[in-house]
Amino acid sequence: MLGRPKRDVTLIRQIKEWAYACLPVSSEATLTVMELECHEPGCPPLETVIAAMEEGKGTRQWKLHKPIPEVTRADLDEVAAKEPSAGP
């Protein structure tokens, strides 16, 4: 965390609201939003990881290859569209 700016709690709350609205999680799920360094080839230096902990489903994760301040509702819509259960 040295040299990194403090996380904006308002942005994290907004991303959680979008995640509850867009992703296949129940309102009882616990969501975390983390910004992590990405060490995979071709990956941007920072990525946002949304994790859902929900009884009976284990922990699920969705990765957005951008830092928290750059995440938009459209990003969550795009992630949701890629879910196996998504579709017409």
All heavy atoms as an XYZ file, in Angstrom:
678
protein
N       0.800     -1.188      0.000
C       0.000      0.000      0.000
C       0.852      1.265      0.000
O       0.326      2.329     -0.217
C      -0.928      0.015      1.211
C      -2.000     -1.052      1.190
S      -3.332     -0.724      0.032
C      -4.058      0.744      0.739
N       2.139      1.166      0.244
C       2.983      2.347      0.263
C       3.010      2.980     -1.115
O       3.153      2.317     -2.124
C       4.405      1.970      0.686
C       4.566      1.491      2.115
C       6.006      1.094      2.383
C       4.144      2.553      3.104
N       2.841      4.288     -1.151
C       2.876      4.999     -2.402
C       1.557      4.991     -3.162
O       1.439      5.613     -4.189
N       0.582      4.257     -2.683
C      -0.720      4.199     -3.347
C      -1.686      5.132     -2.634
O      -1.654      5.250     -1.409
C      -1.302      2.795     -3.276
C      -0.717      1.837     -4.245
C      -1.421      0.546     -4.010
N      -1.466     -0.278     -5.184
C      -2.000     -1.474     -5.188
N      -2.539     -1.967     -4.096
N      -2.011     -2.192     -6.277
N      -2.588      5.758     -3.404
C      -3.589      6.609     -2.736
C      -4.577      5.772     -1.936
O      -4.798      4.603     -2.233
C      -4.284      7.305     -3.909
C      -3.998      6.463     -5.097
C      -2.710      5.745     -4.832
N      -5.170      6.395     -0.925
C      -6.173      5.718     -0.104
C      -7.393      5.407     -0.964
O      -7.776      6.181     -1.827
C      -6.556      6.629      1.065
C      -7.377      5.952      2.115
C      -7.558      6.856      3.312
C      -8.360      6.134      4.363
N      -8.522      6.928      5.557
N      -8.023      4.260     -0.721
C      -9.193      3.843     -1.491
C     -10.370      4.774     -1.242
O     -10.612      5.200     -0.113
C      -9.608      2.410     -1.125
C      -8.535      1.388     -1.376
C      -8.302      1.217     -2.876
N      -7.176      0.336     -3.094
C      -6.017      0.718     -3.621
N      -5.816      1.953     -3.969
N      -5.057     -0.139     -3.804
N     -11.121      5.053     -2.297
C     -12.300      5.897     -2.202
C     -13.491      5.002     -1.862
O     -13.991      4.264     -2.708
C     -12.519      6.625     -3.523
C     -13.657      7.621     -3.474
O     -14.601      7.432     -2.669
O     -13.617      8.581     -4.248
N     -13.950      5.079     -0.628
C     -15.039      4.229     -0.144
C     -16.311      4.460     -0.958
O     -17.077      3.532     -1.209
C     -15.270      4.469      1.359
C     -16.452      3.667      1.870
C     -14.019      4.130      2.149
N     -16.539      5.676     -1.399
C     -17.726      5.981     -2.191
C     -17.710      5.214     -3.510
O     -18.733      4.656     -3.927
C     -17.818      7.506     -2.454
O     -17.831      8.185     -1.205
C     -19.068      7.848     -3.230
N     -16.554      5.165     -4.165
C     -16.441      4.402     -5.410
C     -16.656      2.912     -5.172
O     -17.327      2.243     -5.961
C     -15.058      4.612     -6.048
C     -14.771      5.957     -6.679
C     -13.325      6.021     -7.146
C     -15.715      6.214     -7.833
N     -16.099      2.393     -4.106
C     -16.248      0.972     -3.794
C     -17.718      0.647     -3.534
O     -18.238     -0.348     -4.036
C     -15.346      0.577     -2.612
C     -13.877      0.666     -3.046
C     -15.689     -0.821     -2.097
C     -12.875      0.530     -1.936
N     -18.413      1.505     -2.793
C     -19.853      1.295     -2.560
C     -20.630      1.303     -3.873
O     -21.550      0.514     -4.069
C     -20.400      2.359     -1.614
C     -20.068      2.107     -0.184
C     -20.827      3.074      0.724
N     -20.303      2.976      2.059
C     -19.848      3.993      2.778
N     -19.900      5.223      2.296
N     -19.391      3.818      3.987
N     -20.271      2.231     -4.772
C     -20.962      2.318     -6.054
C     -20.761      1.041     -6.864
O     -21.706      0.505     -7.441
C     -20.449      3.525     -6.853
C     -21.124      3.678     -8.195
C     -22.603      3.971     -8.067
O     -22.998      5.045     -7.646
N     -23.442      3.017     -8.412
N     -19.539      0.533     -6.897
C     -19.253     -0.700     -7.631
C     -20.037     -1.864     -7.031
O     -20.578     -2.697     -7.761
C     -17.733     -0.982     -7.664
C     -17.025      0.094     -8.509
C     -17.442     -2.380     -8.196
C     -15.519      0.098     -8.396
N     -20.133     -1.917     -5.699
C     -20.924     -2.975     -5.054
C     -22.394     -2.871     -5.450
O     -23.026     -3.888     -5.740
C     -20.788     -2.903     -3.534
C     -19.469     -3.422     -3.018
C     -19.447     -3.373     -1.493
C     -18.149     -3.894     -0.945
N     -18.157     -3.936      0.532
N     -22.936     -1.664     -5.490
C     -24.332     -1.488     -5.904
C     -24.532     -1.993     -7.330
O     -25.510     -2.683     -7.625
C     -24.740     -0.012     -5.813
C     -24.940      0.469     -4.398
C     -25.283      1.956     -4.329
O     -25.785      2.518     -5.332
O     -25.047      2.548     -3.273
N     -23.614     -1.638     -8.232
C     -23.702     -2.115     -9.612
C     -23.597     -3.639     -9.663
O     -24.298     -4.295    -10.421
C     -22.612     -1.497    -10.465
C     -22.730     -0.025    -10.689
C     -23.869      0.725    -10.665
C     -21.667      0.880    -10.971
N     -23.576      2.039    -10.923
C     -22.237      2.168    -11.115
C     -20.292      0.732    -11.113
C     -21.465      3.296    -11.414
C     -19.524      1.861    -11.409
C     -20.113      3.118    -11.553
N     -22.698     -4.191     -8.846
C     -22.501     -5.652     -8.851
C     -23.778     -6.362     -8.396
O     -24.193     -7.345     -9.015
C     -21.325     -6.026     -7.951
N     -24.417     -5.863     -7.329
C     -25.678     -6.474     -6.882
C     -26.732     -6.387     -7.983
O     -27.521     -7.303     -8.169
C     -26.199     -5.800     -5.613
C     -25.540     -6.263     -4.337
C     -24.775     -5.392     -3.570
C     -25.692     -7.574     -3.880
C     -24.180     -5.812     -2.383
C     -25.103     -7.998     -2.699
C     -24.345     -7.117     -1.961
O     -23.759     -7.535     -0.787
N     -26.746     -5.294     -8.725
C     -27.747     -5.101     -9.770
C     -27.450     -5.922    -11.030
O     -28.372     -6.378    -11.703
C     -27.833     -3.619    -10.141
N     -26.185     -6.124    -11.337
C     -25.800     -6.731    -12.624
C     -25.403     -8.203    -12.541
O     -25.686     -8.960    -13.471
C     -24.618     -5.965    -13.227
S     -24.941     -4.239    -13.564
N     -24.714     -8.584    -11.498
C     -24.155     -9.936    -11.413
C     -25.153    -10.905    -10.785
O     -26.035    -10.491    -10.026
C     -22.857     -9.911    -10.602
C     -21.735     -9.057    -11.189
C     -20.543     -9.016    -10.235
C     -21.308     -9.565    -12.560
N     -24.991    -12.186    -11.071
C     -25.905    -13.183    -10.516
C     -25.599    -13.502     -9.051
O     -25.078    -14.565     -8.734
C     -25.691    -14.394    -11.424
C     -24.267    -14.280    -11.863
C     -24.023    -12.795    -11.989
N     -25.897    -12.540     -8.180
C     -25.709    -12.724     -6.738
C     -26.985    -12.291     -6.039
O     -27.701    -11.412     -6.512
C     -24.503    -11.921     -6.188
C     -23.205    -12.389     -6.803
C     -24.687    -10.433     -6.396
N     -27.259    -12.899     -4.907
C     -28.448    -12.513     -4.144
C     -28.135    -11.286     -3.289
O     -26.964    -10.947     -3.070
C     -28.902    -13.668     -3.247
O     -28.039    -13.784     -2.140
N     -29.173    -10.665     -2.800
C     -28.984     -9.493     -1.943
C     -28.341     -9.868     -0.615
O     -27.827     -9.006      0.093
C     -30.314     -8.782     -1.707
O     -31.227     -9.664     -1.087
N     -28.345    -11.165     -0.269
C     -27.713    -11.626      0.967
C     -26.224    -11.930      0.787
O     -25.516    -12.191      1.757
C     -28.404    -12.889      1.506
C     -29.780    -12.632      2.088
C     -30.863    -12.594      1.006
O     -30.745    -13.344      0.017
O     -31.806    -11.805      1.137
N     -25.744    -11.928     -0.449
C     -24.331    -12.219     -0.701
C     -23.462    -11.117     -0.108
O     -23.862     -9.955     -0.043
C     -24.068    -12.337     -2.197
N     -22.278    -11.491      0.334
C     -21.293    -10.522      0.789
C     -20.361    -10.253     -0.377
O     -19.792    -11.193     -0.948
C     -20.491    -11.062      1.987
O     -21.400    -11.320      3.059
C     -19.438    -10.083      2.426
N     -20.218     -8.996     -0.744
C     -19.344     -8.627     -1.851
C     -18.128     -7.883     -1.333
O     -18.236     -7.078     -0.406
C     -20.065     -7.724     -2.845
C     -21.240     -8.297     -3.609
C     -21.801     -7.261     -4.568
C     -20.831     -9.540     -4.380
N     -16.986     -8.153     -1.943
C     -15.786     -7.368     -1.687
C     -15.302     -6.823     -3.016
O     -15.461     -7.462     -4.060
C     -14.660     -8.202     -1.034
O     -14.277     -9.247     -1.910
C     -15.084     -8.766      0.296
N     -14.732     -5.649     -2.970
C     -14.145     -5.028     -4.152
C     -12.707     -4.692     -3.778
O     -12.459     -3.954     -2.815
C     -14.919     -3.752     -4.557
C     -14.237     -3.070     -5.735
C     -16.366     -4.086     -4.886
N     -11.773     -5.275     -4.532
C     -10.360     -5.083     -4.233
C      -9.627     -4.638     -5.488
O      -9.973     -5.050     -6.589
C      -9.742     -6.399     -3.761
C     -10.385     -6.992     -2.532
S      -9.926     -8.725     -2.289
C     -10.964     -9.507     -3.510
N      -8.616     -3.835     -5.303
C      -7.732     -3.456     -6.389
C      -6.410     -4.171     -6.144
O      -5.796     -4.008     -5.095
C      -7.539     -1.945     -6.395
C      -6.826     -1.430     -7.618
C      -6.793      0.079     -7.603
O      -5.925      0.633     -6.904
O      -7.645      0.699     -8.270
N      -6.013     -4.988     -7.106
C      -4.817     -5.804     -6.948
C      -3.841     -5.575     -8.088
O      -4.256     -5.214     -9.204
C      -5.208     -7.291     -6.927
C      -6.222     -7.713     -5.871
C      -6.635     -9.158     -6.100
C      -5.659     -7.519     -4.483
N      -2.579     -5.818     -7.819
C      -1.581     -5.783     -8.880
C      -1.740     -7.044     -9.705
O      -1.915     -8.129     -9.164
C      -0.172     -5.716     -8.292
C       0.134     -4.400     -7.638
C       1.563     -4.315     -7.138
O       2.409     -5.130     -7.576
O       1.827     -3.441     -6.311
N      -1.695     -6.872    -11.019
C      -1.822     -8.020    -11.916
C      -0.441     -8.365    -12.459
O       0.262     -7.512    -12.978
C      -2.783     -7.682    -13.062
S      -3.067     -9.078    -14.158
N      -0.069     -9.632    -12.323
C       1.252    -10.076    -12.774
C       1.181    -10.990    -13.981
O       2.178    -11.564    -14.397
C       1.981    -10.784    -11.619
C       2.192     -9.884    -10.435
N       3.101     -8.869    -10.418
C       1.573     -9.831     -9.228
C       3.057     -8.238     -9.256
N       2.124     -8.803     -8.513
N      -0.015    -11.136    -14.581
C      -0.177    -11.982    -15.750
C       0.332    -11.238    -16.982
O       0.192    -10.018    -17.077
C      -1.652    -12.350    -15.937
C      -2.223    -13.148    -14.788
C      -3.725    -13.346    -14.904
O      -4.286    -13.186    -16.001
O      -4.346    -13.647    -13.871
N       0.898    -11.967    -17.956
C       1.381    -11.306    -19.170
C       0.251    -10.561    -19.881
O      -0.860    -11.063    -20.008
C       1.880    -12.468    -20.034
C       2.093    -13.604    -19.089
C       1.122    -13.402    -17.959
N       0.527     -9.329    -20.314
C      -0.438     -8.540    -21.052
C      -1.514     -7.888    -20.203
O      -2.391     -7.210    -20.710
N      -1.466     -8.086    -18.919
C      -2.472     -7.536    -18.001
C      -2.031     -6.135    -17.566
O      -0.847     -5.909    -17.327
C      -2.594     -8.461    -16.791
S      -3.850     -7.988    -15.602
N      -2.970     -5.197    -17.452
C      -2.608     -3.876    -16.922
C      -2.044     -4.020    -15.505
O      -2.302     -5.019    -14.842
C      -3.934     -3.121    -16.891
C      -4.823     -3.851    -17.823
C      -4.380     -5.282    -17.806
N      -1.308     -3.027    -15.044
C      -0.668     -3.145    -13.721
C      -1.645     -3.317    -12.565
O      -1.326     -3.961    -11.590
C       0.123     -1.852    -13.561
C      -0.092     -1.050    -14.787
C      -0.978     -1.796    -15.718
N      -2.849     -2.744    -12.664
C      -3.840     -2.885    -11.611
C      -5.139     -3.439    -12.176
O      -5.535     -3.098    -13.298
C      -4.148     -1.531    -10.956
C      -3.033     -0.880    -10.163
C      -3.461      0.500     -9.675
C      -2.610     -1.738     -8.987
N      -5.783     -4.295    -11.399
C      -7.092     -4.806    -11.789
C      -8.021     -4.734    -10.587
O      -7.584     -4.745     -9.447
C      -7.008     -6.230    -12.330
C      -6.599     -7.266    -11.322
C      -6.492     -8.666    -11.889
O      -6.770     -8.877    -13.078
O      -6.116     -9.567    -11.127
N      -9.310     -4.646    -10.890
C     -10.326     -4.639     -9.847
C     -10.946     -6.025     -9.797
O     -11.338     -6.564    -10.830
C     -11.401     -3.575    -10.138
O     -10.764     -2.293    -10.164
C     -12.490     -3.583     -9.073
N     -10.996     -6.598     -8.616
C     -11.565     -7.923     -8.434
C     -12.780     -7.795     -7.526
O     -12.707     -7.217     -6.436
C     -10.545     -8.905     -7.809
C     -11.182    -10.267     -7.579
C      -9.309     -9.019     -8.687
N     -13.906     -8.314     -8.017
C     -15.131     -8.359     -7.227
C     -15.335     -9.808     -6.822
O     -15.343    -10.695     -7.674
C     -16.337     -7.858     -8.042
C     -16.095     -6.422     -8.502
C     -17.624     -7.979     -7.213
C     -17.081     -5.942     -9.532
N     -15.467    -10.043     -5.525
C     -15.677    -11.399     -5.022
C     -17.024    -11.450     -4.317
O     -17.394    -10.521     -3.592
C     -14.565    -11.806     -4.063
N     -17.759    -12.536     -4.570
C     -19.050    -12.750     -3.916
C     -18.959    -13.998     -3.065
O     -18.562    -15.059     -3.546
C     -20.158    -12.894     -4.955
N     -19.308    -13.855     -1.803
C     -19.377    -14.979     -0.893
C     -20.844    -15.178     -0.565
O     -21.487    -14.281     -0.009
C     -18.552    -14.720      0.359
C     -17.070    -14.752      0.047
S     -16.071    -13.539      0.940
C     -16.558    -12.014      0.200
N     -21.348    -16.342     -0.976
C     -22.773    -16.597     -0.846
C     -22.973    -18.027     -0.374
O     -22.371    -18.954     -0.914
C     -23.421    -16.388     -2.217
C     -24.878    -16.234     -2.213
C     -25.385    -15.727     -3.568
O     -24.595    -15.489     -4.502
O     -26.603    -15.597     -3.669
N     -23.791    -18.196      0.642
C     -24.029    -19.510      1.213
C     -24.458    -20.502      0.126
O     -25.335    -20.214     -0.688
C     -25.103    -19.423      2.297
C     -25.202    -20.697      3.113
C     -26.123    -20.530      4.310
O     -26.187    -19.426      4.876
O     -26.763    -21.526      4.668
N     -23.797    -21.652      0.127
C     -24.133    -22.714     -0.813
C     -23.518    -22.563     -2.194
O     -23.674    -23.434     -3.041
N     -22.812    -21.475     -2.447
C     -22.234    -21.261     -3.769
C     -20.728    -21.103     -3.741
O     -20.102    -21.025     -4.778
C     -22.857    -20.039     -4.436
C     -24.311    -20.219     -4.746
C     -24.821    -19.118     -5.621
C     -26.291    -19.366     -5.927
N     -26.805    -18.397     -6.863
N     -20.134    -21.025     -2.575
C     -18.704    -20.797     -2.514
C     -18.379    -19.379     -2.949
O     -19.261    -18.572     -3.212
N     -17.111    -19.068     -3.040
C     -16.677    -17.735     -3.440
C     -16.513    -17.682     -4.948
O     -15.898    -18.554     -5.545
C     -15.350    -17.367     -2.750
O     -15.538    -17.439     -1.331
C     -14.890    -15.975     -3.128
N     -17.101    -16.659     -5.546
C     -16.957    -16.435     -6.993
C     -16.271    -15.097     -7.209
O     -16.424    -14.188     -6.396
C     -18.330    -16.446     -7.670
C     -18.984    -17.819     -7.556
C     -20.393    -17.815     -8.081
N     -21.242    -17.073     -7.133
C     -22.369    -16.472     -7.468
N     -22.808    -16.489     -8.701
N     -23.072    -15.832     -6.558
N     -15.513    -14.989     -8.318
C     -14.777    -13.757     -8.588
C     -15.004    -13.299    -10.022
O     -15.152    -14.107    -10.934
C     -13.277    -13.964     -8.416
C     -12.827    -14.160     -7.015
C     -11.314    -14.193     -6.916
O     -10.605    -14.248     -7.912
N     -10.812    -14.156     -5.698
N     -14.990    -11.981    -10.176
C     -15.033    -11.353    -11.484
C     -13.902    -10.341    -11.521
O     -13.713     -9.569    -10.581
C     -16.371    -10.655    -11.704
C     -17.524    -11.605    -11.711
C     -18.027    -12.263    -12.802
C     -18.314    -12.023    -10.608
N     -19.080    -13.064    -12.423
C     -19.286    -12.928    -11.078
C     -18.307    -11.718     -9.246
C     -20.224    -13.531    -10.257
C     -19.239    -12.324     -8.420
C     -20.182    -13.212     -8.925
N     -13.129    -10.326    -12.620
C     -11.981     -9.427    -12.728
C     -12.232     -8.393    -13.821
O     -12.699     -8.724    -14.910
C     -10.715    -10.214    -13.051
C     -10.298    -11.142    -11.936
C      -9.029    -11.878    -12.279
C      -8.639    -12.808    -11.137
N      -7.374    -13.503    -11.428
N     -11.891     -7.167    -13.496
C     -11.948     -6.067    -14.451
C     -10.530     -5.536    -14.578
O      -9.919     -5.151    -13.577
C     -12.889     -4.970    -13.944
C     -14.322     -5.448    -13.684
C     -15.055     -4.484    -12.778
C     -15.050     -5.599    -14.997
N     -10.004     -5.530    -15.767
C      -8.600     -5.163    -15.974
C      -8.413     -3.650    -16.030
O      -7.971     -3.093    -17.039
C      -8.054     -5.857    -17.220
C      -8.028     -7.343    -17.079
N      -7.140     -7.977    -16.245
C      -8.800     -8.313    -17.615
C      -7.360     -9.280    -16.285
N      -8.362     -9.505    -17.104
N      -8.778     -3.023    -14.909
C      -8.607     -1.582    -14.749
C      -8.698     -1.262    -13.268
O      -9.283     -2.027    -12.500
C      -9.641     -0.808    -15.549
C     -11.076     -1.176    -15.231
C     -12.096     -0.349    -15.986
C     -12.067     -0.608    -17.458
N     -13.113      0.104    -18.193
N      -8.136     -0.135    -12.861
C      -8.220      0.247    -11.441
C      -9.630      0.690    -11.057
O     -10.444      1.046    -11.917
C      -7.216      1.402    -11.316
C      -7.006      1.900    -12.697
C      -7.305      0.778    -13.636
N      -9.921      0.682     -9.782
C     -11.247      1.014     -9.253
C     -11.814      2.324     -9.815
O     -12.967      2.349    -10.230
C     -11.230      1.011     -7.708
C     -11.180     -0.438     -7.199
C     -12.417      1.759     -7.118
C     -10.992     -0.588     -5.695
N     -11.046      3.421     -9.875
C     -11.646      4.676    -10.349
C     -12.114      4.636    -11.812
O     -12.904      5.475    -12.229
C     -10.523      5.708    -10.178
C      -9.630      5.125     -9.151
C      -9.704      3.635     -9.348
N     -11.659      3.653    -12.578
C     -12.034      3.565    -13.988
C     -13.201      2.608    -14.245
O     -13.698      2.516    -15.368
C     -10.829      3.131    -14.823
C      -9.716      4.159    -14.827
C      -8.497      3.697    -15.609
O      -8.603      2.752    -16.407
O      -7.420      4.288    -15.405
N     -13.655      1.887    -13.228
C     -14.744      0.921    -13.392
C     -16.068      1.660    -13.570
O     -16.358      2.616    -12.855
C     -14.818     -0.037    -12.176
C     -16.039     -0.942    -12.258
C     -13.544     -0.867    -12.096
N     -16.876      1.193    -14.546
C     -18.180      1.799    -14.822
C     -19.281      0.750    -14.731
O     -19.005     -0.452    -14.735
C     -18.212      2.406    -16.233
O     -18.104      1.346    -17.195
C     -17.100      3.418    -16.440
N     -20.505      1.216    -14.712
C     -21.665      0.308    -14.729
C     -21.623     -0.550    -16.000
O     -21.951     -1.729    -15.977
C     -22.953      1.131    -14.638
C     -24.238      0.373    -14.952
C     -24.650     -0.545    -13.813
N     -25.791     -1.354    -14.166
C     -26.986     -1.272    -13.598
N     -27.202     -0.392    -12.653
N     -27.947     -2.077    -13.946
N     -21.220      0.045    -17.106
C     -21.130     -0.696    -18.369
C     -20.155     -1.869    -18.249
O     -20.383     -2.928    -18.843
C     -20.715      0.238    -19.504
N     -19.087     -1.705    -17.477
C     -18.139     -2.812    -17.261
C     -18.826     -3.983    -16.572
O     -18.636     -5.136    -16.940
C     -16.946     -2.352    -16.410
C     -16.070     -1.338    -17.104
O     -15.872     -1.438    -18.329
O     -15.579     -0.425    -16.410
N     -19.656     -3.671    -15.563
C     -20.364     -4.734    -14.846
C     -21.418     -5.381    -15.742
O     -21.607     -6.600    -15.703
C     -21.020     -4.188    -13.571
C     -20.147     -4.087    -12.321
C     -19.915     -5.412    -11.683
C     -18.885     -3.334    -12.494
N     -22.087     -4.583    -16.570
C     -23.043     -5.137    -17.535
C     -22.341     -6.103    -18.484
O     -22.856     -7.182    -18.790
C     -23.709     -4.018    -18.343
C     -24.728     -3.221    -17.542
O     -25.306     -3.770    -16.577
O     -24.949     -2.051    -17.900
N     -21.148     -5.720    -18.935
C     -20.374     -6.572    -19.854
C     -19.959     -7.880    -19.184
O     -20.070     -8.946    -19.771
C     -19.150     -5.808    -20.338
C     -18.346     -6.526    -21.390
C     -17.176     -5.692    -21.892
O     -17.316     -4.460    -22.005
O     -16.123     -6.307    -22.175
N     -19.496     -7.805    -17.949
C     -19.108     -9.002    -17.197
C     -20.323     -9.921    -17.024
O     -20.244    -11.128    -17.208
C     -18.489     -8.622    -15.835
C     -18.382     -9.817    -14.916
C     -17.141     -7.981    -16.029
N     -21.466     -9.336    -16.688
C     -22.681    -10.116    -16.474
C     -23.119    -10.802    -17.758
O     -23.603    -11.945    -17.730
C     -23.793     -9.219    -15.955
N     -22.953    -10.143    -18.886
C     -23.353    -10.718    -20.175
C     -22.531    -11.963    -20.524
O     -22.978    -12.821    -21.280
C     -23.229     -9.684    -21.271
N     -21.342    -12.065    -19.948
C     -20.450    -13.209    -20.219
C     -20.736    -14.398    -19.299
O     -20.145    -15.451    -19.471
C     -18.994    -12.786    -20.096
C     -18.580    -11.794    -21.156
C     -17.146    -11.362    -20.955
C     -16.764    -10.306    -21.994
N     -15.407     -9.809    -21.797
N     -21.621    -14.207    -18.315
C     -21.954    -15.290    -17.384
C     -22.660    -16.414    -18.147
O     -23.495    -16.138    -19.015
C     -22.880    -14.792    -16.274
C     -22.171    -13.996    -15.205
C     -21.257    -14.832    -14.359
O     -21.672    -15.889    -13.844
O     -20.102    -14.433    -14.205
N     -22.365    -17.673    -17.822
C     -22.999    -18.795    -18.505
C     -24.521    -18.757    -18.452
O     -25.184    -19.157    -19.401
C     -22.478    -20.030    -17.759
C     -21.238    -19.579    -17.082
C     -21.421    -18.108    -16.817
N     -25.084    -18.225    -17.368
C     -26.539    -18.197    -17.254
C     -27.155    -16.990    -17.950
O     -28.361    -16.882    -18.042
C     -26.946    -18.188    -15.774
O     -26.398    -17.038    -15.138
N     -26.315    -16.076    -18.420
C     -26.818    -14.882    -19.089
C     -27.277    -15.227    -20.494
O     -26.865    -16.220    -21.086
C     -25.740    -13.799    -19.141
N     -28.105    -14.391    -21.032
C     -28.560    -14.608    -22.392
C     -30.017    -14.286    -22.535
O     -30.670    -13.900    -21.579
N     -30.548    -14.464    -23.772
C     -31.943    -14.102    -24.021
C     -32.934    -14.971    -23.294
O     -32.720    -16.053    -22.906
C     -32.090    -14.253    -25.536
C     -30.857    -14.912    -26.040
C     -29.876    -14.955    -24.926
